[in-house]
Amino acid sequence: MSDVQQRIDQLVKDNDIVLFMKGNANFPMCGFSGRAIQLLKASGVDTKTLTTINVLDDAEIRQGIKEYSNWPTIPQLYVKGEFIGGSDIMTEMYESGELPKVLGA
């Protein structure tokens, strides 16, 4: 496992809810990241307890997270070490009522 993969692995395992996104919870820098934050808030997640990783700040993380998850797009949500998906998957899960359950909210 490369250094960046180890860094990502540590972030995912050390934090209950991690969102790799463009921007941060207070200032999402793309529509999909903004949607992901809205879905998390609507599911009862306090954004102060949410760990967000701004992939625009680190090119290695930006590429490395795509390889780590084998998922081509950002944002990417992890809950208790498990990859959940991007904003499209989060939307489907929210609409079915599954997202709040997965988040433990």
C-alpha positions as CSV (number, residue, x, y, z in Angstrom):
1,M,0.0,0.0,0.0
2,S,1.4,3.4,-1.0
3,D,1.9,6.3,1.4
4,V,-1.2,8.1,0.2
5,Q,-3.3,4.9,0.4
6,Q,-2.1,4.4,4.0
7,R,-3.1,8.0,4.8
8,I,-6.5,7.5,3.3
9,D,-6.9,4.2,5.1
10,Q,-6.0,5.8,8.4
11,L,-8.5,8.7,7.9
12,V,-11.3,6.2,7.0
13,K,-10.6,3.9,10.0
14,D,-10.0,6.7,12.6
15,N,-13.2,8.7,11.9
16,D,-16.8,7.5,12.1
17,I,-18.1,9.6,9.2
18,V,-15.7,10.8,6.5
19,L,-16.6,12.7,3.4
20,F,-13.9,13.2,0.7
21,M,-15.2,16.3,-1.1
22,K,-14.4,19.4,-3.0
23,G,-14.4,22.2,-0.4
24,N,-15.6,21.7,3.2
25,A,-18.9,21.4,5.1
26,N,-19.2,25.2,5.4
27,F,-18.1,25.9,1.8
28,P,-18.7,23.1,-0.7
29,M,-17.0,23.9,-4.0
30,C,-19.1,21.8,-6.3
31,G,-22.7,21.0,-6.6
32,F,-22.3,17.3,-5.9
33,S,-20.3,18.0,-2.7
34,G,-22.9,20.5,-1.6
35,R,-25.7,18.0,-2.2
36,A,-23.7,15.4,-0.1
37,I,-23.5,17.9,2.8
38,Q,-27.2,18.7,2.5
39,L,-28.1,15.0,2.6
40,L,-25.9,14.5,5.7
41,K,-27.5,17.4,7.5
42,A,-31.0,16.2,6.5
43,S,-30.1,12.8,8.0
44,G,-29.2,14.4,11.3
45,V,-25.4,14.6,11.1
46,D,-23.9,17.6,12.9
47,T,-21.3,18.9,10.4
48,K,-19.1,19.9,13.4
49,T,-18.6,16.1,14.1
50,L,-18.2,15.3,10.4
51,T,-14.7,14.8,9.1
52,T,-14.3,16.3,5.6
53,I,-11.3,16.0,3.4
54,N,-10.9,18.7,0.8
55,V,-9.5,16.9,-2.2
56,L,-8.7,20.2,-3.9
57,D,-6.0,20.8,-1.2
58,D,-4.1,17.6,-2.0
59,A,-3.7,16.2,-5.5
60,E,-2.4,12.8,-4.1
61,I,-5.5,12.4,-2.0
62,R,-7.7,13.5,-4.9
63,Q,-6.4,10.7,-7.2
64,G,-5.6,8.2,-4.4
65,I,-9.2,8.2,-3.0
66,K,-10.5,7.1,-6.5
67,E,-8.0,4.2,-6.4
68,Y,-8.7,3.3,-2.8
69,S,-12.4,3.0,-3.3
70,N,-12.3,1.9,-7.0
71,W,-14.9,4.7,-7.5
72,P,-14.2,7.4,-10.2
73,T,-16.0,10.4,-8.7
74,I,-16.0,12.8,-5.7
75,P,-17.6,13.2,-3.2
76,Q,-17.1,9.8,-1.5
77,L,-18.7,9.0,1.9
78,Y,-17.3,6.5,4.4
79,V,-19.1,5.4,7.5
80,K,-17.3,3.4,10.2
81,G,-14.6,2.4,7.6
82,E,-17.1,1.3,5.0
83,F,-17.4,3.0,1.6
84,I,-21.0,4.1,1.1
85,G,-20.9,5.9,-2.3
86,G,-21.1,9.3,-3.9
87,S,-23.9,11.9,-3.9
88,D,-26.1,9.8,-6.3
89,I,-26.0,6.8,-4.0
90,M,-26.5,9.0,-1.0
91,T,-29.5,10.6,-2.6
92,E,-31.1,7.1,-3.3
93,M,-30.3,6.0,0.2
94,Y,-31.8,9.2,1.7
95,E,-35.0,8.9,-0.4
96,S,-35.4,5.2,0.8
97,G,-34.8,6.2,4.4
98,E,-31.6,4.1,4.6
99,L,-29.0,6.9,4.9
100,P,-30.0,8.1,8.4
101,K,-29.9,4.4,9.6
102,V,-26.5,3.8,8.1
103,L,-25.3,7.1,9.7
104,G,-26.7,6.1,13.1
105,A,-28.6,9.5,13.1
